[in-house]
């Protein structure tokens, strides 16, 4: 009883501390906004690099959902100017884990007072702690190892409060640089972040991926324990593995196998079923010594209409063949509107960079020259030209697809993988038909209760 009282008091203290941190972040954001206004309207000079560092410091005092948002923003091309993206990438979602009193109380709330009888063992210390929850390792009475993912208290209100802060951040950037309208980006991030709070939905996502990747021998997906899962507790089989880059460094000859399996894990669901895992973060997968990979987190999953998937393939074909009409059709199918020839040419600069590995029919690295610095240079060039031409409003679907492409590209670059990306992609899209994707998608979503 005393532990529970202490834990409730601790939760209250955490909420109070969080409110104080919000007040501090809001104050700092106000100061930054005033500096931007001075630069824009009064002609004051502003050091973008210093300004970006100040923003990172303002946000760095507030762990939780906003850290997840900031990291996500930093990986979306052109969502932020390069100086800001570079600083926000350094933010860490390393919130300290909640103690045993919280764990015991939350487990009792979710599974009943006798919850410990449902497990053979349950480790008191969290195996992992992230921005929205923490994972504990346990075992069932039949010896099956499981992972119990517990959501932190008050996350729903925390997410809503963080989204208010995010809107302030976007308003700040719009005052400084209006080349990219972030309205759709904000809505997409908001929708996905709210979905991540619903562990019942994540359980359906996990079961969906079990089905979508059932034919992929190189990818492992955990099985959900439905009778031990709730809206704030997700119990699934424990998948042994080690960090992807650590395995590749220790066994370099396996790096190409890891890259192929990663490619298949993300893009088989997309091109066959119109579904994508929207968070290609290194913490969301591990690898095994044979080169197979484990997918671990299914909170951020996006379902697309077949016409959007077709647009991705159409743009690839257009760039490959130099078909200008198909380029326009592809962008319009994604939801870009009122595109002039000049804007299309600018968008193609970015598209040619992203699609480059797929356009060359040869074994190569994902990025031949310049590495990430070249990518930043291309993004900066595109950003500047869009600003000159009056800006664009990216469609919401564009956010996670582009993020997945860039995020995976970064992983492949770190792996140093060299494969024929063109042949791998051609094999994936061979025989693509919109009607067949729609039918497969409908059957898969119905099977797990997502429609």
C-alpha positions as CSV (number, residue, x, y, z in Angstrom):
1,X,0.0,0.0,0.0
2,X,2.8,2.4,0.9
3,X,4.5,1.7,-2.4
4,X,1.3,2.5,-4.3
5,X,0.9,5.8,-2.4
6,X,4.5,6.7,-3.1
7,X,4.0,5.8,-6.8
8,X,0.9,7.9,-7.1
9,X,2.8,10.8,-5.5
10,X,5.6,10.2,-7.9
11,X,3.3,10.3,-10.9
12,X,1.8,13.6,-9.6
13,X,5.3,15.0,-9.2
14,X,6.2,13.9,-12.7
15,X,3.1,15.7,-14.1
16,X,4.0,18.8,-12.1
17,X,7.6,18.7,-13.3
18,X,6.3,18.3,-16.9
19,X,4.1,21.4,-16.6
20,X,7.1,23.4,-15.4
21,X,9.2,22.1,-18.3
22,X,6.4,23.1,-20.7
23,X,6.3,26.6,-19.3
24,X,10.1,26.8,-19.8
25,X,9.9,25.5,-23.4
26,X,7.1,27.9,-24.2
27,X,9.1,30.8,-22.8
28,X,12.1,29.8,-24.9
29,X,10.0,29.3,-28.0
30,X,8.5,32.8,-27.5
31,X,12.0,34.3,-27.3
32,X,13.0,32.5,-30.5
33,X,9.8,33.6,-32.3
34,X,10.6,37.2,-31.3
35,X,14.1,36.9,-32.8
36,X,12.6,35.5,-36.0
37,X,10.1,38.3,-36.2
38,X,12.9,40.9,-35.7
39,X,14.9,39.3,-38.5
40,X,12.0,39.2,-40.9
41,X,10.3,42.5,-40.2
42,X,13.0,44.8,-38.8
43,X,15.9,43.5,-40.9
44,X,18.0,42.1,-38.0
45,X,20.5,39.4,-38.9
46,X,20.0,35.9,-37.5
47,X,22.5,33.1,-37.3
48,X,20.5,30.1,-38.4
49,X,23.0,27.6,-36.9
50,X,22.9,29.3,-33.5
51,X,19.1,29.6,-33.8
52,X,18.8,25.9,-34.5
53,X,21.1,25.1,-31.5
54,X,18.9,27.3,-29.2
55,X,15.8,25.4,-30.5
56,X,17.4,22.0,-29.7
57,X,18.3,23.2,-26.2
58,X,14.7,24.5,-25.7
59,X,13.3,21.1,-26.6
60,X,16.0,19.1,-25.0
61,X,14.6,19.8,-21.5
62,X,11.3,18.0,-22.3
63,X,11.6,14.2,-22.7
64,X,8.6,12.2,-24.1
65,X,6.5,12.4,-27.2
66,X,7.9,15.7,-28.4
67,X,11.3,14.1,-28.6
68,X,9.8,11.4,-30.9
69,X,8.2,14.1,-33.0
70,X,11.5,16.1,-33.2
71,X,13.5,13.1,-34.3
72,X,10.8,12.3,-36.9
73,X,10.8,15.8,-38.3
74,X,14.6,15.7,-38.6
75,X,14.3,12.7,-41.0
76,X,11.6,14.2,-43.3
77,X,13.2,15.9,-46.2
78,X,12.5,19.6,-46.4
79,X,10.2,19.6,-43.4
80,X,12.9,21.7,-41.7
81,X,15.8,23.8,-43.0
82,X,19.0,21.7,-42.9
83,X,20.5,23.5,-39.9
84,X,17.5,22.7,-37.8
85,X,17.3,19.1,-39.0
86,X,20.9,18.5,-38.1
87,X,20.4,19.8,-34.5
88,X,17.2,17.9,-33.9
89,X,18.7,14.7,-35.0
90,X,20.9,14.9,-31.9
91,X,17.9,14.8,-29.5
92,X,17.5,11.5,-27.7
93,X,14.3,9.8,-26.6
94,X,16.0,8.3,-23.6
95,X,13.3,8.9,-21.0
96,X,14.3,7.1,-17.7
97,X,12.2,4.0,-17.0
98,X,9.4,4.0,-14.4
99,X,10.1,2.1,-11.2
100,X,8.6,-1.2,-10.0
101,X,5.7,0.4,-8.0
102,X,4.4,1.9,-11.3
103,X,4.9,-1.4,-13.2
104,X,3.2,-3.4,-10.5
105,X,0.2,-1.1,-10.3
106,X,-0.2,-0.8,-14.1
107,X,0.0,-4.5,-14.6
108,X,-2.6,-5.0,-11.9
109,X,-4.9,-2.5,-13.6
110,X,-4.5,-4.2,-17.0
111,X,-4.5,-7.9,-16.0
112,X,-6.0,-8.0,-12.5
113,X,-4.6,-8.2,-9.0
114,X,-3.2,-11.8,-9.5
115,X,-1.4,-10.7,-12.7
116,X,1.9,-12.2,-11.6
117,X,0.3,-15.7,-11.6
118,X,0.0,-15.4,-15.3
119,X,3.8,-15.4,-15.7
120,X,6.5,-17.9,-14.8
121,X,8.9,-14.9,-14.4
122,X,8.7,-11.2,-14.8
123,X,11.8,-9.0,-14.7
124,X,11.4,-5.9,-12.5
125,X,13.9,-3.8,-14.4
126,X,12.9,-2.6,-17.8
127,X,14.8,-4.0,-20.8
128,X,14.1,-0.9,-22.9
129,X,12.7,2.5,-22.1
130,X,11.5,4.8,-24.9
131,X,9.4,8.0,-25.3
132,X,5.9,6.5,-24.8
133,X,6.5,3.4,-22.8
134,X,8.9,0.7,-21.6
135,X,9.4,-3.0,-22.2
136,X,9.9,-5.7,-19.6
137,X,11.2,-9.3,-20.3
138,X,9.1,-12.1,-18.9
139,X,8.3,-15.8,-19.5
140,X,5.1,-17.8,-19.6
141,X,4.5,-21.1,-17.7
142,X,5.3,-23.1,-20.9
143,X,8.7,-21.4,-21.1
144,X,7.9,-19.0,-23.9
145,X,9.8,-15.8,-23.5
146,X,7.7,-12.6,-24.0
147,X,8.1,-8.9,-24.1
148,X,5.6,-6.8,-22.1
149,X,5.3,-3.2,-23.4
150,X,3.8,-0.9,-20.8
151,X,2.6,2.6,-21.6
152,X,3.7,5.4,-19.3
153,X,1.0,7.2,-17.3
154,X,-0.7,10.3,-18.7
155,X,0.6,9.8,-22.2
156,X,-2.7,10.8,-23.9
157,X,-2.6,14.3,-22.3
158,X,1.2,14.5,-22.9
159,X,0.8,13.8,-26.6
160,X,-1.9,16.5,-27.0
161,X,0.2,19.0,-25.1
162,X,3.3,18.1,-27.2
163,X,1.3,18.6,-30.4
164,X,0.4,22.1,-29.3
165,X,4.2,22.7,-28.9
166,X,4.7,21.2,-32.3
167,X,2.3,23.6,-33.9
168,X,4.2,26.5,-32.3
169,X,7.4,25.1,-33.8
170,X,5.8,25.0,-37.3
171,X,4.4,28.5,-36.9
172,X,7.9,29.6,-36.0
173,X,9.4,28.1,-39.1
174,X,6.6,29.5,-41.3
175,X,7.6,33.0,-40.1
176,X,11.2,32.3,-41.1
177,X,10.8,30.3,-44.3
178,X,7.5,29.7,-46.1
179,X,8.8,27.6,-48.9
180,X,7.2,24.4,-47.4
181,X,3.6,24.5,-46.1
182,X,3.7,22.1,-43.1
183,X,-0.1,21.8,-42.6
184,X,-0.3,18.3,-44.0
185,X,2.9,17.2,-42.3
186,X,1.5,18.4,-38.9
187,X,-1.7,16.5,-39.5
188,X,0.1,13.3,-40.5
189,X,2.4,13.4,-37.5
190,X,-0.6,14.1,-35.2
191,X,-2.7,11.2,-36.5
192,X,0.2,8.7,-36.3
193,X,1.3,9.8,-32.8
194,X,-2.3,9.4,-31.5
195,X,-2.5,6.0,-33.0
196,X,0.7,4.9,-31.3
197,X,-1.1,5.3,-27.9
198,X,-3.6,2.6,-28.8
199,X,-1.9,-0.8,-28.1
200,X,-4.9,-2.7,-29.4
201,X,-4.4,-1.1,-32.7
202,X,-0.7,-1.8,-32.6
203,X,-1.6,-5.5,-31.9
204,X,-3.6,-5.5,-35.1
205,X,-0.7,-3.9,-36.9
206,X,1.6,-6.6,-35.6
207,X,-0.8,-9.4,-36.7
208,X,-1.1,-7.7,-40.1
209,X,2.7,-7.8,-40.6
210,X,2.8,-11.4,-39.5
211,X,0.5,-12.1,-42.5
212,X,2.1,-9.7,-45.0
213,X,5.6,-11.1,-44.3
214,X,4.7,-14.7,-43.8
215,X,6.5,-15.6,-47.1
216,X,9.7,-13.7,-46.2
217,X,12.2,-16.1,-44.6
218,X,14.6,-13.3,-43.8
219,X,12.2,-11.4,-41.6
220,X,10.7,-12.3,-38.2
221,X,7.7,-10.7,-36.6
222,X,6.6,-11.3,-33.0
223,X,3.3,-13.1,-32.2
224,X,0.8,-11.2,-30.0
225,X,-0.5,-12.8,-26.8
226,X,-4.1,-11.5,-27.0
227,X,-5.1,-12.6,-23.5
228,X,-2.2,-10.7,-22.0
229,X,-2.7,-7.5,-24.0
230,X,-4.9,-4.4,-23.5
231,X,-5.1,-0.9,-24.7
232,X,-2.0,0.1,-22.6
233,X,-0.2,-3.2,-22.3
234,X,1.1,-5.2,-25.3
235,X,2.5,-8.7,-24.7
236,X,4.3,-10.4,-27.6
237,X,6.9,-13.2,-28.1
238,X,10.5,-12.1,-27.3
239,X,12.7,-12.2,-30.4
240,X,16.4,-12.6,-29.6
241,X,18.8,-10.4,-31.7
242,X,21.5,-7.8,-31.6
243,X,21.8,-4.3,-33.0
244,X,21.9,-4.4,-36.8
245,X,25.0,-2.2,-37.2
246,X,26.9,-4.1,-34.5
247,X,26.3,-7.4,-36.2
248,X,27.3,-6.0,-39.6
249,X,30.5,-4.6,-38.1
250,X,31.4,-7.9,-36.4
251,X,30.5,-10.0,-39.5
252,X,31.0,-7.7,-42.5
253,X,30.3,-10.3,-45.1
254,X,26.7,-10.5,-43.9
255,X,25.9,-6.8,-44.6
256,X,24.4,-7.4,-48.0
257,X,22.1,-10.1,-46.6
258,X,20.9,-7.7,-43.9
259,X,20.3,-5.0,-46.5
260,X,18.2,-7.2,-48.7
261,X,16.2,-8.4,-45.8
262,X,15.6,-4.8,-44.6
263,X,14.6,-3.8,-48.1
264,X,12.1,-6.7,-48.4
265,X,10.7,-6.1,-44.8
266,X,9.7,-2.5,-45.7
267,X,8.7,-2.7,-49.3
268,X,7.0,-6.1,-49.8
269,X,4.1,-4.8,-47.6
270,X,4.1,-1.5,-49.5
271,X,4.1,-2.7,-53.1
272,X,2.0,-5.8,-52.5
273,X,-0.5,-4.5,-49.9
274,X,-0.2,-0.7,-49.7
275,X,1.1,-0.7,-46.1
276,X,4.3,0.8,-44.8
277,X,6.1,0.7,-41.5
278,X,6.6,4.4,-40.9
279,X,9.4,4.4,-38.4
280,X,12.7,3.0,-39.8
281,X,14.5,3.8,-36.6
282,X,17.5,1.6,-35.6
283,X,15.8,0.8,-32.3
284,X,12.9,-0.8,-34.0
285,X,14.7,-3.9,-35.3
286,X,17.4,-6.3,-34.4
287,X,19.3,-8.9,-36.4
288,X,20.4,-12.5,-36.0
289,X,23.7,-14.1,-36.9
290,X,22.2,-15.6,-40.1
291,X,21.3,-12.2,-41.4
292,X,17.6,-12.4,-40.7
293,X,16.0,-9.4,-39.0
294,X,13.4,-8.9,-36.3
295,X,10.8,-6.2,-36.6
296,X,9.9,-5.0,-33.1
297,X,7.6,-2.0,-33.1
298,X,4.3,-1.5,-35.0
299,X,2.9,1.7,-33.5
300,X,3.6,3.8,-36.7
301,X,2.0,2.0,-39.6
302,X,0.4,3.8,-42.6
303,X,-2.1,2.3,-45.1
304,X,-2.2,3.8,-48.6
305,X,-4.6,3.8,-51.5
306,X,-3.4,1.8,-54.5
307,X,-3.3,4.9,-56.6
308,X,-0.6,6.4,-54.3
309,X,1.5,3.2,-54.6
310,X,1.1,3.3,-58.4
311,X,2.3,6.9,-58.3
312,X,5.6,5.8,-56.7
313,X,6.1,3.2,-59.4
314,X,5.0,5.6,-62.2
315,X,7.6,8.2,-61.1
316,X,10.3,5.6,-61.1
317,X,9.3,4.5,-64.6
318,X,9.1,8.2,-65.7
319,X,12.6,9.0,-64.5
320,X,13.9,5.8,-66.0
321,X,12.4,6.5,-69.4
322,X,12.4,10.3,-69.4
323,X,8.6,10.4,-69.7
324,X,7.5,14.0,-68.7
325,X,3.8,13.3,-68.9
326,X,4.1,10.3,-66.6
327,X,6.1,12.5,-64.1
328,X,3.2,15.0,-63.9
329,X,0.7,12.2,-63.5
330,X,2.7,10.6,-60.7
331,X,3.0,13.8,-58.7
332,X,-0.7,14.6,-59.2
333,X,-1.6,11.0,-58.0
334,X,0.2,11.8,-54.8
335,X,-1.9,14.9,-54.2
336,X,0.5,17.6,-55.4
337,X,-1.6,20.4,-56.9
338,X,-1.1,23.4,-59.2
339,X,2.4,22.3,-60.3
340,X,4.2,24.5,-62.8
341,X,6.9,23.1,-65.1
342,X,9.5,24.8,-62.9
343,X,8.3,23.3,-59.7
344,X,8.2,19.8,-61.3
345,X,11.8,20.2,-62.4
346,X,12.8,21.2,-58.8
347,X,10.8,18.2,-57.4
348,X,12.6,16.0,-59.9
349,X,16.0,17.0,-58.5
350,X,15.0,15.4,-55.2
351,X,13.3,12.5,-56.9
352,X,16.4,11.7,-59.0
353,X,18.4,11.7,-55.8
354,X,16.1,9.4,-53.9
355,X,15.5,7.0,-56.9
356,X,19.1,7.1,-58.1
357,X,20.1,3.6,-56.7
358,X,17.1,2.1,-58.4
359,X,17.8,3.7,-61.8
360,X,21.2,2.0,-62.4
361,X,21.2,-1.7,-63.3
362,X,24.4,-2.6,-61.5
363,X,25.8,-3.5,-58.1
364,X,26.5,-0.4,-56.1
365,X,26.3,1.3,-52.8
366,X,23.1,3.1,-51.9
367,X,25.0,6.4,-52.1
368,X,28.0,6.5,-54.4
369,X,29.4,10.0,-53.8
370,X,29.3,12.5,-51.1
371,X,27.4,10.5,-48.5
372,X,24.9,12.2,-46.3
373,X,26.5,15.6,-47.0
374,X,25.6,15.3,-50.6
375,X,22.0,14.5,-49.6
376,X,21.9,17.6,-47.4
377,X,23.2,19.7,-50.3
378,X,20.5,18.4,-52.6
379,X,17.8,19.0,-50.0
380,X,19.1,22.6,-49.5
381,X,19.1,23.2,-53.2
382,X,15.6,22.0,-53.6
383,X,14.4,23.9,-50.6
384,X,15.9,27.1,-51.9
385,X,14.4,26.7,-55.4
386,X,10.9,25.9,-54.0
387,X,11.1,29.1,-51.8
388,X,12.0,31.1,-55.0
389,X,9.0,29.6,-56.8
390,X,6.4,30.3,-54.1
391,X,6.6,27.0,-52.2
392,X,4.6,23.7,-52.2
393,X,2.2,21.9,-49.8
394,X,3.3,18.3,-49.5
395,X,0.4,15.8,-49.4
396,X,0.1,13.9,-46.1
397,X,0.9,10.5,-47.6
398,X,4.2,11.8,-48.8
399,X,5.5,12.2,-45.3
400,X,6.1,8.6,-44.2
401,X,7.0,7.2,-47.6
402,X,9.7,9.8,-48.0
403,X,10.9,9.3,-44.5
404,X,11.1,5.5,-44.9
405,X,13.1,5.9,-48.1
406,X,15.6,8.3,-46.5
407,X,15.7,6.4,-43.2
408,X,16.4,3.1,-44.9
409,X,18.9,4.7,-47.2
410,X,20.8,5.9,-44.1
411,X,20.8,2.4,-42.7
412,X,22.1,1.0,-46.0
413,X,24.8,3.6,-46.1
414,X,25.9,2.7,-42.5
415,X,25.9,-0.9,-43.5
416,X,28.1,-0.3,-46.5
417,X,25.9,-2.7,-48.5
418,X,26.5,-3.2,-52.2
419,X,23.7,-4.9,-54.1
420,X,21.9,-4.4,-57.4
421,X,19.1,-2.2,-56.1
422,X,17.6,-1.8,-59.5
423,X,17.2,-5.6,-59.9
424,X,15.8,-6.0,-56.4
425,X,13.2,-3.3,-57.0
426,X,12.2,-4.6,-60.5
427,X,11.6,-8.0,-58.9
428,X,9.4,-6.4,-56.3
429,X,7.2,-4.4,-58.7
430,X,7.1,-7.0,-61.6
431,X,3.5,-7.5,-62.6
432,X,2.1,-4.7,-60.4
433,X,-1.7,-4.2,-60.8
434,X,-3.8,-1.7,-58.9
435,X,-6.8,-4.1,-58.8
436,X,-4.7,-6.9,-57.4
437,X,-3.2,-4.7,-54.7
438,X,-6.7,-3.5,-53.7
439,X,-7.9,-7.0,-53.3
440,X,-4.9,-8.2,-51.3
441,X,-5.1,-5.1,-49.1
442,X,-8.8,-5.6,-48.4
443,X,-8.4,-9.2,-47.5
444,X,-5.4,-8.6,-45.2
445,X,-7.0,-5.6,-43.4
446,X,-10.3,-7.5,-42.8
447,X,-8.4,-10.5,-41.4
448,X,-7.0,-8.5,-38.5
449,X,-10.0,-6.2,-38.0
450,X,-8.5,-3.0,-39.4
451,X,-11.6,-2.4,-41.6
